[in-house]
Amino acid sequence: MTGNIFMVAPDITYIGVDDHNIDLFENQYKVPQGVSYNSYLIKGEKIAVVDTTDDQTGTEWLANLQKALDGAEPDFLIIEHLEPDHSSLISTFAEIYPKATLVMSATAARMLPNYFDPIPENCNIMTVKEGDSLDLGGLTLRFILAPMVHWPEVMMAYCPERKLIFSADAFGTFGALDALTDNWSQEAARYYFNIVGKYGPQVQNTLKKLSTLDIQTICPLHGPILTDNIGQYIELYDTWSSYRPTKDGVFIASASIHGNTLEVAEYLAEKLRQMGVKDVFVADLTRLDISEAVAEAFKYPKAVFCASSYDAGLFTPMYTFLHVLASKGYCNRKAAIVENGSWAPSAGKVMRTMLSEMKNIDIMPDTLTIRGAFKEADRTAVDAFASKVCEF
């Protein structure tokens, strides 16, 4: 774990921590580049801290906090989000700084006992509502409620003097700050669709609130602070939360037991490219991390789901993938189905049922059935199927 203190804006300091020891975020998403737990110190005439950190990085965070305070005492702790990776040091903070006031939404105040039993005695709690402001003397925090982005208690804080928004988990990414690449949109998309993606309407509501503000800096709770071309980040969030594709092409998901179904998927991809489809992505669900596959699926207007039959049903990686897509709100797409089954093909029926239960998924009527190995005689059928996918 590492933590680097740096200035975000005049009187606003980053005091977060990079975690490279973590392998699974939320115990499910692979994070080979680690993750950052972002926290901020605001120094007006009064001092506010924005969020804490995960308990695994508490020692480093406290050291950063105390170094940035330089002997001063904080007056407020702003609690944007109660998920444990941001809130684990609340109780410790309250014990070290008993005069500080904890500022949170009313929903967060109701949820606080769920995570801290007991809450430190004589703990000062201030609840705020939409549009309330906190005057720090020279700097102001204006609170924006963002329920279900992605928990019900979430709020953001806007500093008009610095044209800066503390955006909670919104606009976050996987990856530690000291491992940043230029590929913000790739990791941000994986983060968004897997963490926030189900709550598109709620994100849209929050974006409407943000559209009235002059924002030149976004300070999320994970990933880099955003300062250049803020409009592109907000535009991407608008697109993602509206469930609109960002690419013009076809996403192909393959769940293959012995490699035959994958061979069909790869042949289909090449055929589609020959037919003029510029962007085709093949996700081998037996190898690709499911969070990456989910993010890719949302990028395309069309998808082809190719899977082996298994135990008179559907091969498990595809079943799991479709279940996760449904839970993340996959919608407004066109879908085609390829099944493989040597004696009693069953995968197509299961996939069709699962897709039909999602919102506004237009499923191509014809299912392509392969029996066993991908044979020369199957190529004609796949060629014809590719044409139908292009026309669909």
C-alpha positions as CSV (number, residue, x, y, z in Angstrom):
1,M,0.0,0.0,0.0
2,T,1.2,3.5,-0.8
3,G,-0.2,6.9,-0.3
4,N,1.0,10.1,-2.0
5,I,-0.1,13.5,-0.8
6,F,-0.5,16.1,-3.5
7,M,-2.4,19.3,-4.2
8,V,-5.6,18.9,-6.3
9,A,-6.5,22.6,-6.2
10,P,-5.6,25.5,-3.9
11,D,-6.4,24.4,-0.3
12,I,-7.5,20.9,-1.4
13,T,-5.1,18.0,-0.9
14,Y,-5.3,14.4,-2.0
15,I,-4.7,12.1,1.0
16,G,-5.8,8.7,-0.4
17,V,-4.0,5.4,-0.6
18,D,-3.0,3.0,-3.4
19,D,-3.7,-0.7,-2.7
20,H,-1.6,-3.2,-4.7
21,N,-2.2,-6.1,-2.3
22,I,-5.8,-6.5,-3.4
23,D,-6.5,-9.0,-6.1
24,L,-10.3,-8.9,-6.2
25,F,-12.4,-5.7,-5.8
26,E,-15.6,-6.5,-3.9
27,N,-14.2,-10.1,-3.9
28,Q,-15.2,-10.5,-7.5
29,Y,-13.6,-8.1,-9.9
30,K,-9.9,-8.7,-10.9
31,V,-7.8,-5.7,-10.4
32,P,-4.3,-6.5,-11.6
33,Q,-3.3,-2.9,-11.4
34,G,-4.7,-2.5,-7.8
35,V,-7.1,0.1,-6.8
36,S,-7.0,3.6,-5.2
37,Y,-9.1,4.7,-2.2
38,N,-9.3,8.4,-2.7
39,S,-9.7,10.8,0.2
40,Y,-9.3,14.6,0.4
41,L,-8.5,17.3,2.8
42,I,-10.1,20.8,2.4
43,K,-8.6,23.7,4.3
44,G,-10.7,26.8,4.6
45,E,-10.9,28.7,7.9
46,K,-12.3,25.4,8.9
47,I,-11.0,22.0,7.8
48,A,-13.0,19.2,6.2
49,V,-12.0,15.6,5.3
50,V,-13.8,13.9,2.5
51,D,-14.2,10.2,3.2
52,T,-11.8,7.7,4.8
53,T,-10.5,4.4,3.4
54,D,-10.6,0.6,3.5
55,D,-9.5,-0.9,6.8
56,Q,-6.6,-2.7,5.0
57,T,-5.1,0.7,4.2
58,G,-6.0,2.5,7.5
59,T,-2.4,3.0,8.8
60,E,-1.3,4.7,5.6
61,W,-4.4,6.8,5.4
62,L,-4.0,8.1,8.9
63,A,-0.4,8.9,8.3
64,N,-1.4,10.9,5.2
65,L,-4.2,12.7,7.1
66,Q,-1.9,13.7,10.0
67,K,0.8,14.9,7.6
68,A,-1.6,17.0,5.6
69,L,-3.1,18.4,8.8
70,D,0.3,19.5,10.0
71,G,-0.8,19.7,13.6
72,A,-4.3,21.2,12.9
73,E,-7.5,19.6,13.9
74,P,-10.3,18.7,11.4
75,D,-13.7,20.3,12.0
76,F,-15.7,18.0,9.7
77,L,-15.7,14.5,8.1
78,I,-17.8,14.5,4.9
79,I,-19.2,11.0,4.4
80,E,-20.2,10.6,0.8
81,H,-20.6,6.8,0.7
82,L,-20.8,4.2,3.5
83,E,-19.4,1.2,1.5
84,P,-16.6,-0.2,3.7
85,D,-13.8,0.6,1.2
86,H,-14.5,4.3,2.0
87,S,-15.9,4.3,5.5
88,S,-13.9,1.8,7.5
89,L,-12.0,4.5,9.4
90,I,-15.0,6.6,10.4
91,S,-15.0,5.3,14.0
92,T,-11.3,5.6,14.3
93,F,-11.5,9.2,13.0
94,A,-14.2,10.0,15.5
95,E,-12.2,8.7,18.4
96,I,-9.0,10.6,17.4
97,Y,-10.9,13.8,16.6
98,P,-14.0,13.8,19.0
99,K,-14.7,17.5,18.3
100,A,-15.2,16.9,14.6
101,T,-18.7,16.7,13.1
102,L,-19.6,13.9,10.8
103,V,-21.6,15.3,7.8
104,M,-23.8,12.9,5.9
105,S,-27.2,12.4,4.3
106,A,-30.1,11.4,6.4
107,T,-30.1,8.0,4.8
108,A,-26.4,7.5,5.7
109,A,-27.2,8.5,9.3
110,R,-29.9,5.7,9.4
111,M,-27.4,3.2,7.9
112,L,-24.5,4.1,10.1
113,P,-25.3,1.6,12.9
114,N,-25.2,-1.2,10.3
115,Y,-21.5,-0.7,10.1
116,F,-20.4,0.7,13.5
117,D,-21.6,-0.9,16.7
118,P,-21.5,1.1,18.8
119,I,-21.1,4.5,17.2
120,P,-18.5,6.4,19.3
121,E,-20.1,8.1,22.3
122,N,-20.8,11.9,21.9
123,C,-20.2,11.6,18.2
124,N,-21.4,14.8,16.4
125,I,-23.6,14.0,13.4
126,M,-25.0,16.6,11.0
127,T,-27.4,15.4,8.3
128,V,-27.7,17.4,5.1
129,K,-30.3,17.5,2.4
130,E,-30.3,18.4,-1.3
131,G,-28.8,21.9,-1.8
132,D,-27.6,22.4,1.7
133,S,-24.2,24.2,2.0
134,L,-21.4,24.0,4.5
135,D,-19.3,27.2,4.9
136,L,-15.7,26.4,5.7
137,G,-14.6,30.0,5.5
138,G,-13.3,30.9,2.1
139,L,-14.5,27.6,0.6
140,T,-18.0,26.2,0.5
141,L,-19.4,22.7,0.0
142,R,-22.8,22.4,-1.6
143,F,-24.4,18.9,-1.2
144,I,-26.0,17.0,-4.0
145,L,-27.9,13.8,-3.2
146,A,-27.2,10.9,-5.6
147,P,-29.3,8.0,-4.3
148,M,-28.5,4.6,-5.9
149,V,-25.3,5.9,-7.6
150,H,-24.8,3.2,-6.4
151,W,-26.0,3.0,-2.8
152,P,-29.1,4.8,-1.4
153,E,-27.1,7.1,1.0
154,V,-24.7,8.5,-1.6
155,M,-24.1,12.2,-1.8
156,M,-21.7,14.4,-3.7
157,A,-20.2,17.7,-2.7
158,Y,-19.5,20.7,-5.0
159,C,-17.0,23.4,-4.2
160,P,-18.0,26.5,-6.3
161,E,-14.9,28.5,-5.4
162,R,-12.8,25.8,-7.1
163,K,-15.4,24.6,-9.6
164,L,-14.7,21.1,-8.3
165,I,-17.0,18.2,-7.5
166,F,-16.4,15.4,-5.1
167,S,-18.3,12.7,-7.0
168,A,-18.3,9.7,-4.7
169,D,-18.0,6.5,-6.8
170,A,-19.2,8.1,-10.0
171,F,-16.5,8.7,-12.6
172,G,-14.3,6.2,-10.8
173,T,-12.0,3.5,-12.2
174,F,-10.1,0.4,-11.2
175,G,-6.3,0.8,-10.9
176,A,-4.0,2.4,-8.4
177,L,-3.0,6.0,-9.1
178,D,0.7,5.0,-9.5
179,A,-0.3,2.5,-12.2
180,L,-2.3,4.8,-14.3
181,T,-2.4,4.4,-18.1
182,D,-3.9,6.7,-20.7
183,N,-6.8,4.2,-21.2
184,W,-9.2,5.9,-18.8
185,S,-12.3,5.0,-20.7
186,Q,-11.5,1.2,-20.8
187,E,-11.1,0.9,-17.0
188,A,-13.9,3.4,-16.3
189,A,-16.3,1.4,-18.5
190,R,-15.4,-1.8,-16.7
191,Y,-15.9,-0.1,-13.4
192,Y,-19.2,1.7,-14.5
193,F,-21.0,-1.3,-16.0
194,N,-20.1,-3.7,-13.2
195,I,-20.4,-1.3,-10.2
196,V,-22.9,1.3,-11.2
197,G,-24.4,0.1,-14.4
198,K,-27.7,-1.2,-13.1
199,Y,-28.7,2.2,-12.0
200,G,-28.8,4.1,-15.3
201,P,-32.0,6.1,-14.5
202,Q,-30.5,7.3,-11.2
203,V,-27.3,8.3,-12.9
204,Q,-29.3,10.3,-15.4
205,N,-31.1,12.1,-12.6
206,T,-27.7,13.0,-11.0
207,L,-26.3,14.1,-14.3
208,K,-29.2,16.6,-14.7
209,K,-28.2,18.1,-11.3
210,L,-24.5,18.3,-12.4
211,S,-25.4,20.0,-15.7
212,T,-26.3,23.2,-13.8
213,L,-22.8,23.4,-12.3
214,D,-19.6,24.8,-13.7
215,I,-17.3,21.8,-13.2
216,Q,-13.6,21.9,-14.1
217,T,-12.4,19.2,-11.8
218,I,-13.9,15.8,-10.8
219,C,-12.6,14.1,-7.7
220,P,-13.9,10.5,-7.5
221,L,-13.4,8.0,-4.8
222,H,-11.4,5.6,-7.1
223,G,-9.1,6.4,-9.9
224,P,-7.6,9.6,-11.2
225,I,-8.7,13.1,-10.6
226,L,-10.1,14.4,-13.8
227,T,-9.2,17.9,-15.0
228,D,-9.0,18.0,-18.8
229,N,-12.0,18.1,-21.1
230,I,-14.5,17.3,-18.4
231,G,-17.2,17.3,-21.0
232,Q,-16.0,14.0,-22.5
233,Y,-16.3,12.2,-19.1
234,I,-19.8,13.5,-18.5
235,E,-20.8,12.7,-22.1
236,L,-19.6,9.1,-21.7
237,Y,-21.6,8.8,-18.4
238,D,-24.6,10.1,-20.2
239,T,-24.2,7.5,-23.0
240,W,-23.5,4.6,-20.6
241,S,-26.4,5.5,-18.3
242,S,-28.8,5.8,-21.2
243,Y,-27.8,2.3,-22.3
244,R,-26.6,3.5,-25.7
245,P,-23.8,1.7,-27.5
246,T,-20.5,3.5,-28.0
247,K,-19.3,1.3,-31.0
248,D,-20.8,0.3,-34.3
249,G,-20.2,-3.4,-34.5
250,V,-20.9,-6.9,-33.1
251,F,-20.0,-8.4,-29.7
252,I,-19.7,-12.2,-29.8
253,A,-19.7,-14.2,-26.5
254,S,-18.5,-17.8,-26.6
255,A,-18.7,-20.5,-24.0
256,S,-17.1,-23.5,-25.5
257,I,-16.3,-26.8,-23.7
258,H,-13.8,-28.4,-26.1
259,G,-13.1,-25.4,-28.4
260,N,-15.5,-26.3,-31.2
261,T,-18.0,-23.5,-30.3
262,L,-15.2,-21.0,-30.0
263,E,-14.0,-22.0,-33.5
264,V,-17.5,-21.2,-34.8
265,A,-17.5,-17.9,-33.0
266,E,-14.1,-16.9,-34.4
267,Y,-15.1,-18.0,-37.9
268,L,-18.3,-16.0,-37.6
269,A,-16.3,-12.9,-36.5
270,E,-14.0,-13.1,-39.5
271,K,-17.0,-13.6,-41.8
272,L,-18.7,-10.5,-40.3
273,R,-15.5,-8.5,-40.9
274,Q,-15.4,-9.6,-44.5
275,M,-19.0,-8.4,-44.9
276,G,-18.0,-5.0,-43.7
277,V,-18.5,-5.0,-40.0
278,K,-15.6,-2.9,-38.9
279,D,-15.6,-3.8,-35.2
280,V,-16.1,-7.3,-33.9
281,F,-15.1,-8.4,-30.4
282,V,-15.0,-12.0,-29.5
283,A,-15.1,-12.8,-25.7
284,D,-14.0,-16.3,-24.7
285,L,-16.1,-16.5,-21.5
286,T,-14.0,-19.5,-20.3
287,R,-10.9,-17.2,-20.2
288,L,-11.8,-13.5,-20.2
289,D,-12.6,-12.0,-16.8
290,I,-16.4,-11.6,-16.7
291,S,-16.2,-8.0,-15.7
292,E,-14.3,-7.2,-18.9
293,A,-16.9,-9.2,-20.9
294,V,-19.8,-7.3,-19.4
295,A,-18.1,-4.0,-20.2
296,E,-17.6,-5.0,-23.8
297,A,-21.1,-6.3,-24.2
298,F,-22.6,-2.9,-23.3
299,K,-20.4,-1.2,-26.0
300,Y,-22.1,-2.8,-29.0
301,P,-25.6,-2.6,-30.5
302,K,-25.6,-6.2,-31.5
303,A,-24.5,-9.4,-29.7
304,V,-24.2,-13.0,-30.7
305,F,-24.3,-15.6,-27.9
306,C,-22.5,-18.8,-28.8
307,A,-22.6,-21.7,-26.3
308,S,-22.4,-25.4,-25.8
309,S,-25.3,-27.4,-24.4
310,Y,-24.5,-28.9,-21.0
311,D,-26.4,-31.2,-18.6
312,A,-29.5,-30.7,-20.8
313,G,-29.1,-27.0,-20.3
314,L,-26.5,-24.3,-20.9
315,F,-22.8,-24.4,-20.4
316,T,-22.1,-22.7,-17.1
317,P,-19.9,-19.7,-18.2
318,M,-22.6,-18.5,-20.5
319,Y,-25.3,-19.1,-18.0
320,T,-23.4,-17.0,-15.5
321,F,-22.6,-14.3,-18.0
322,L,-26.2,-13.9,-19.0
323,H,-27.3,-13.8,-15.4
324,V,-24.7,-11.0,-14.7
325,L,-25.8,-9.1,-17.8
326,A,-29.4,-9.2,-16.6
327,S,-28.4,-8.1,-13.1
328,K,-26.5,-5.1,-14.6
329,G,-29.5,-3.9,-16.6
330,Y,-28.5,-5.1,-20.1
331,C,-31.1,-3.7,-22.5
332,N,-31.9,-2.0,-25.8
333,R,-29.8,-4.4,-27.9
334,K,-30.2,-6.9,-30.7
335,A,-29.2,-10.5,-30.1
336,A,-28.5,-13.7,-32.1
337,I,-28.0,-17.2,-30.8
338,V,-25.6,-20.0,-31.8
339,E,-25.9,-23.3,-29.9
340,N,-23.8,-26.5,-30.0
341,G,-25.1,-29.9,-29.0
342,S,-24.1,-33.3,-30.2
343,W,-27.3,-35.2,-29.6
344,A,-29.9,-33.0,-27.9
345,P,-29.0,-29.3,-28.3
346,S,-30.5,-27.3,-25.4
347,A,-28.3,-24.2,-25.1
348,G,-30.3,-22.1,-27.6
349,K,-33.6,-22.5,-25.7
350,V,-32.1,-21.5,-22.4
351,M,-30.3,-18.5,-23.9
352,R,-33.4,-17.4,-25.7
353,T,-35.4,-17.6,-22.4
354,M,-32.8,-15.7,-20.4
355,L,-32.5,-12.9,-23.1
356,S,-36.2,-12.6,-23.5
357,E,-36.5,-11.7,-19.8
358,M,-34.2,-8.7,-20.3
359,K,-35.6,-5.3,-21.2
360,N,-36.0,-4.5,-24.9
361,I,-33.8,-7.2,-26.3
362,D,-34.7,-7.9,-29.9
363,I,-33.8,-11.6,-30.5
364,M,-33.2,-12.9,-34.1
365,P,-35.8,-15.6,-34.7
366,D,-33.4,-18.2,-36.2
367,T,-31.0,-20.1,-33.9
368,L,-27.9,-21.6,-35.6
369,T,-27.3,-25.1,-34.4
370,I,-23.9,-26.8,-34.6
371,R,-23.5,-30.5,-33.7
372,G,-20.1,-31.3,-32.3
373,A,-17.1,-30.3,-34.2
374,F,-17.1,-27.3,-36.6
375,K,-17.1,-29.1,-40.0
376,E,-16.6,-27.9,-43.5
377,A,-20.3,-28.4,-44.2
378,D,-21.2,-26.0,-41.4
379,R,-19.4,-23.1,-43.0
380,T,-22.3,-22.5,-45.5
381,A,-24.7,-22.3,-42.6
382,V,-22.5,-19.9,-40.7
383,D,-22.0,-17.7,-43.8
384,A,-25.8,-17.5,-44.2
385,F,-26.2,-16.8,-40.4
386,A,-23.6,-14.0,-40.7
387,S,-25.6,-12.3,-43.4
388,K,-28.7,-12.4,-41.3
389,V,-26.8,-10.9,-38.4
390,C,-25.6,-8.0,-40.7
391,E,-29.2,-7.4,-41.9
392,F,-30.8,-7.8,-38.5
